[in-house]
Every structure is written in C-alpha cells, then in structure tokens.
C-alpha cells in the first residue's frame, strides 16, 4: 500500500466511522437476538428429536467401535492414514493441529494485504479452497471408514483356490474376537501386522501362539473348537 492508497483508506474509514452506529447497544442487541434464536432452535430440536446418547459403556466389550464426533473425522482420518508409520503418529495427533492453530493465530501478522475482495486475493482464495476441500475429503473418508471389528477382505491377497466360505468364517471370528484392536489386517487395525502371517508361520505355529501367546496378548484356547479352527485357517491362508 502506497501513501496515496493509505490516505484514501483513512479518509474513507473516517467517513464510515462518523456515519456508523455505536457498538452498544445496536450491535450487542443484534448479536443477542441471534444468540437467542440459535438457542431456541437447539432446544426445539432437542425436545423434538432427543439427544443420541447411545448404549451404556461396557468396559468388557471387544466389539465397541470408537469414533470421534463428526467435526473431528478429518483428524481421525489423518491419524488412521499415518498409523502404519509409528514415527508419524505424533505429527498426526499433535503436530498437524498445533501447526494449523499457530498459522491461524498468526494470520493478522503475515497477511497484511488491505484488499478485502476475495476474488482479488488469489493466494488466500486458493489456500482457503484447498483447506476446505482437504477437510471435506478427510471428513468423508473418516466417516466411511470400515469398522475396526471387521476384516477388509478386499485389502488382503487371498490365494487362489481358497474356500471363501471358510475364509469368511475365520474373518468373522477374528473381527468379533477383538484381534483388530491390536493387529493390522488389510486396512484396519493399529499393528503389529498379521496381513501376511500365513507366509511366515505354519498353521501349527499359529495355533500354538493363539493358545500360549506372549503378554499382553490374551489366550484364545478357551474359544469353541470350531471358532479356534476358523481363526487358524484364516490366518494360515493370509499370505
């Protein structure tokens, strides 16, 4: 901004300030009325449709599907994408939100343009659209992420000739037994990976590990025989 533009801006600002209305009570009244309308709408919807509280918490369940509120789905998806690279996990959980908040707080200091019309600010417009598009895409992806209690068979390299009925039965038992709370299978789970465990261990070794695992992994020796066999069959064919 050169001197002539600065003088013109101060002149226009002085005129508008003299013609304007004081903040109190005019703007305060407008904001107060709008706040009351918003509260009335929220109370109306709460009375008409109720609040979704969900079932009571059960600390013994292995089938609970943790999910954040919808406005945190984009961060949830960032963490899910980075989960297979443990050294990036702090960046997803702490680094990304912190950097974004710092950039937002410092906005008045590094954005010194006097221009108000967004179409005349291509960099700010492009950055805003890119941010909104990225958050929208990550929110959609996070909202449509498969359940951590379900094995994503599409992400597995299933050998040819596998009995899909038995393979699916084993996948169901793995999902309902809480294995994906600790292990990676396909695209679900935090780790360590079990996606190709069948190419590393024989069925007998897998069965032995399931019966006498290393802590903190629980033992599966008390599973019904058909379910135990289903898990062993599934893992031994995950190659």
N, C-alpha and C positions, 0 to 999 in steps of 0.2 A: 504494500500500500504506500503510494507516494504522498507527498504533503497535500496536494490538491484533493486527492480522494479522502484523506483523513479529515480535512477541514469540511468537506461536503458531508461526510458521515456525521461529524459532531454537530453540524448545523441541523441536519435532518433529525438527529436524535433529540436535540434541544426542543425542536418544534413539536415532535411527537410526545415528548415528556410533558410539555406545558399543556397539551391538549388532552392528555390521558386522564384516567381516574385513579385515585389513591388505592393502594393495595387493600387497606382496611377502610370500610367494610365490604367494598364491592367484590374483589377477587376472593376474599375469605368467604363471603356468602355463597358465591358460585361453587367454590370447592366444597363447602359444607353441604350444600344441597345435593351435589353429585355424589358425595360420600354416603349420604343418607339413602339415595336411590340405589346405589350398589349394595348397601347392607340390606335394604328391603328385598332386592332380587335374590340375594343369597339366602335370606331367611325364608322367603317364599319357596324356593326350590328345596330347601332342607325340610320344610314342613310337608311339601307335596310328595317328594320322592325319597326322603330319608337319606341318611349317610351310609355309605358302604363300609361297614366295619369288618366284615369277613369273619371267619371262624375263630374260636378261641385258640390262643397259642398253645402248641403241643410240643414240648422240647424233645419228646421221644420219637417224633416222626422222621422218616427218611425221605419222604415224598414232597416236602414243602418246596415250593418254587419261589425263591426270593426275587423280588423285582422292586426297583425304586419307583417313586411317583413319576408320572409321565414326563414332567419337565426336567427330570434328570436322566431320561433314557439316552440322551446323546453322550453323557459322560459314562454311563453304563456300557454303551457300545464301544467307546474308546478303550475302556478297561478290558472288555471282552476280546477286542482285536489284539491287544498287546499282552494277553495273558500267557501266551506261549513263550514270551521273551521276558523272563523274570526281572532282568535289569531295567526294563522299560516300565514296569509296574508303578514305581514311584512317580515317574513322569506322567502317567495316565491319571493317577489318583490325586497327586499334589501339584505337579509341575504345570500341567495344562490349565487347570482352574486358576492357579496363582498368577501365571503369566497373563491370562485374559483379564483378571481383575486389575493387575498393575497397569496394563495398557489402557483399561477403561478409566482408571483414576487419573492417569497422566494425560488423558485426551486433551484437556484445555491447554496443556503446556506445549505439546508437539503439533497440535492442529491450530495454527494461528491465522488461518485464512479468514478474511472478512466476508467472503462470499457466502450467502445463505441459501441460494437456489441450488438444490442438489444436482440438477442436470448440468450445472456448470462446474461441478466438482467430480470429475471422472474417477479419480483415485478413491475418494471417500465412497462414491457410489458403488464402484466395483468391489471394494473391501466389504461394504455392508451387504451387498447381494451375495458375495461368496460366503460370508459368515452365516447368513440366514439359510442359504442353500445347504451348507455343510451340516448345520444343526438340524435342519429338517430331515436330511437324508439319514443322519445318525439316529435321530429320534425314531424314524420309521423302521430302521434296521433293528434298533434295540427293542422296539415294541413287538416285532415279529420274530424275535429270536426263539428258537425251539426250546422246549422245556429241558432243564438240566437233568431231568429224570427219564429222558427219552434218548435212546441212541439214534443218531442220524445215520441211517444205513447208506444214504447217498454219498456220504463223505468217506465211506470205507471201500477198500479194494477187495471186493468179495471174489474169491477164486471161482473158476468155472466148475460147474457140476455140484455146487453146494446145495443141499436140501434147504430151500429157503424157508420152509415151514419151521424146521428145527432151528435154523439160524435166527429167525424172528422170535421164536420162543425164548431162546437164550438172551437175545437183546432185551426182551421184555423183563426177564428176571434181573438182568444187570441194572436196568433202569429203576426197578422197584426196590432193589436191594441197597440203593444209595451209593453205588460204585462211582458214579459221576460226580459225587461231592468231592472226591479226592483225585480221580484219574481222568485223563483225556481219552476220549473215544470219538474219532471223527472230529467234529467241530465243537463238541460240548465237553465241559469239564475243565478244571484248573491244571491238573497234572499230578503225578508223573504219567507219561503216555502209555496206553495199552493198545493203541491202534494196530500195531504190527507185532503184538506179543506172540502170536501163533508162529511166527517165523523165527523166534528166539528161544522158545521153550516148548518142550514136548507136552502132550496132554497130561501125562503122569506128573510132570513137574508143576504144571499149573494147578492140578488137583491138590498136590501136596502143599503148595503155597496157600491155597484157599483154606485148607484145614489147619495149618500151623503157620500163620503169617507173622511177619515182623511188626512189632508195635510201631505206630498206633493203629495199624490196620486190624479190624475185627476178624474173628474167625467165622467161616461160613460152614463149619462142619455140622451145625445143627439144622441146616436147611433140609427140607424134604428131598429125598434122593433124586426125584425127577427134576427138581429145580437145580440141584447141585450139578447134575449131569448136563443140564441145559447150559449152565454158565461155562463149564469146562469145554463143551462142544463149541460154544460161540467163540470163546477166547482162543481156542486152538485153531480155529479157522479164520481168525482176524489176522490177515497177512498183508 
